[in-house]
């Protein structure tokens, strides 16, 4: 099952690997149920069940848009207030479990059909954070370990059906991939990802889009532990991501401005419930 769960005020992303879907020409869901959720709960969830059913429980239209489009910018232009405030339960069934790409196409079709969505992408300059090397005059710390293999090349070889047995990491684990465990503190464990992927993963904690300006090529293994900004006044010993990056990985976030792909809403309406 793929799942994405989010609880106000912070979204927590949980990724569960599943088998690749059959390569079927899926373009739309067979049956879609949309109902207004008025429970008042502050948490919601969304994901794909093994039978291919896509669901969203107590989610906003904003959440649905993020599931349908691959966008880094959390700011969606032209979105009406109700789309960020009102909550809905959505159940959409299909004949077989779709691939992520097929699912995104079907969610966009659902939005167009049931929410009368029309929109487009455009680049807008805005405030971002740039991920850079904290002390360029110094060697990178040993905690940021560059892999001797390319994860993209390994993945391409597997897709071609080739048997791939890369050398394990010093801790014995298989290289490539990462996980983010969120609880009292957030722990990101990378077995090998690019700096661009790291930048993408930091956007939620940083509160802005993060772009990679480290100039570091290749894939890196590391562990990054940080605390999200607290809204309850609690004091913890875990550093924020701004402190953790230079202390643990020799990297830092610095304010910058850059053009960012932004989803612009031209039209969207409340759905007809069923």
N, C-alpha and C positions, 0 to 999 in steps of 0.2 A: 504494500500500500504506500502511495505517496501521500504525505500529509503536510499541511501548513496550519499551525495553530497560532492564534494571536490573542493576547489578553491586554486590555487597556491598563496603563497607558503605553505599555511597551509590547511590540510584536516579538514573539519568539518563534523562530523558524525551526521546524523539526523535519529532517529529511530521512526517509526510509527507503533503501534501495529495493527495487522489485524487478521481476523479470521484464524483459523488453516485450512490448505488446506486439501482437501479430501485425504484419504490414498490410492492413486493410484500408480500403479507400473510404474512411470514415470522415464525413463532412458535417454532420449535425446529429444532435441527440434525438433519440426516438420519442421519448416522453419527458416533458419538463414540468415540474411543479414548483410554483413560487408562492410563498405565503409570508405575510408580514409577521415579524416576531416582536411581541410587546412584553416579553418577560422582564425586561429591565436588567438582564444579566450583562455584566461588563466584559465577558469573555466570549470568544467565538472560535469556530474551527472550520476547516475546509480541506478537502482532499479527494482522492480517488480510491474507491473500494476495488477489491480484486475482480468483481464482476463487471467493472468498467463504469459503475455508477459514480457520477461526480456529485458531491454534496457541499453545501455551505450552511452552517448552523449559526444563526444569530449574527450574520455578517452584513456589512454595509455594501453598497454598490461600489464604493472605492475598493474594497477587498476583492470584489468580483473583477474589477478592471485590472488589478495587479495580477490576478490569476490568468487573465486572458492575454495580457501583453507583457513582453519582457522589457521592463523599463527600470532604470536605476533611479530616476528622479522621483522622490516621493511626492512632489508637488504636481498635481494635475490641474491644468488651467481650464477655466470655464465650467468647473464642476459645481452644480447647485448645492445649496446647504443641505437639502433633504438627503442627497446621495451620500453625504458623510455622516449623517445623523441617524436616519431610519435604518432599522435592522430587518433582515429577511432570512427565511429558510428556503434553500433551493435544493431540489433533488432532480438530477438529470440522468436518465438511463440511456444506455447504448448497447449494441449487440455484443461487443467484446471490449476488453480493456484497451484503450487507445494509447498511442505513444504520447509523449509530452507535447510534441508538435501538433499531432492530430487533436489533442484535447484543447490546445490553445485556439485552434481554428474553430472548433465547435463552440467554445465559450464566446468567441467573438460573434459567431452567428447567433447564439442565444441572446447576446446583448442587443444586436441589431433587430432581432425579431420581437423580443419581449419588452425591451426597454427603449426601442426606437433609437438606438445609439448610432450616432455618426460622429466621427472625429478624425484627427490626423496627427502626425508627429512633426514637430519642428524643433530646431535648435534655438535655445534661449540662453543668453549669458546670465550667469548667476553666481552667487557665492558658493564655493566648494572648499573642500580640504584636499591638499596635495600630499600624497604619501611620498616622503623623501628620506634620504639617508641622514641620520641625525648628526653624525660627525664624519663628513666625507674624507677627512685627512687621516682617519683611523681605519684599520681593518674591521670588517664586519665581525660581530661576536660569533663564537662557536655555536651559540644557541640557534643561529640562523644557518642551517646546513643546506648547501646546494647539492641537489641530486646529480649523480653522474649519468643519469638517463633522462630522456624526454618523456614526460607522461603523455603528451599529445601523440608522440610516435608509438608508444606502447599501446595506447588506445586504438590507434589506426590499425596496428598489426592485429589486435584481437578482433576488430571488426572484419578484417580480411580472413579470419578463421585461422590465423597462425598461432602456434603454441609459443607463448611468451613466458619466460621465467627470469624476471629481473633479479638482480642481487638484492637481498633484503637490507633494510636499514640497520644501523648498529644495534637498535633495540630488538631486532629480529622480525619486525613487522614488514609487510609487503609495501613497497613504495606506491605513492600517488593516492590522491583523495584527501578529504578532510572531514572533520565533524565539529559541530558547535554544540556544547552542552551548557544549557542555561539553567541556573538554579540560584542559590544564594550568591554565586559568582559565575561569570561566563568563562568557560575554558574552550579555546579553539585549538584543536590538535590537528596539525597538518602533517601528512606523510609525503607531501609533495604537491604544491600548487604554485602558480605564477604570482608575481607581485600584483598583476592586474586583478587576479581572482581575490587576493587578500584585500586589495583596495575596495572591491565591490562588497565584500563581506563586512566591512567596517562602517558602512553608511548608516546603519541603524544606530550603532553605538555613538557615532560622531554627530549624528543629527543633520548631516548634509551628505550630498554625493561626494565620494572620495575617488580621486583619480590617481593613477600611478605615475609618478615622476621620479622613481628611484633610479631608472636606467639599468636595473638589474634584470638580466635575461635568465631563462631557465626556470626550474621548479625548486622549491625550497621546503624543507621539513622543519617544523618548529612547534613549540607550545606557547600560546599566549593566554594569560589569565588576567581578566579585568572585571571591574564592576560597572554596570550600567548606571547612569545618573539616577540617583534616588529622589523620589518625590515625597517620601514619607518621613524625611528628616533623619533617618537612621544613619549612623556613622559606622563604617566598616574599615578594616585594614587593607582591603583589596583596592589597588589603584584603579583610577579610571583608565579608559583606553588611551587617553592623551599622555598619561604618565607611564603606563605599562609598555607602550611601544618603544620608547627610547631606552627604558630600563632593561627590558627583556630581549628586544630584537635589534636594537641600534637603529631604529627607524623613528620617524615622527610625523605628525600631521601639522601642516602649516596652512593658514588661510590663503585662498587664492580665488581668482575668478576664471571661469571657463565656460564655453558653450556646452550645454547639456541637452541631450534629446529629451523633449518634453511632450507628453500626451496632452493634446488640446481637444476639449469636448466642444463639438459644434452643435450637438443636440442630444438630449437624453430625457426620458420621461419615466414616471412611475409605472411599474408593470401592472398588468391586469392579473390579479391573483386567481389561483385555481388549486 
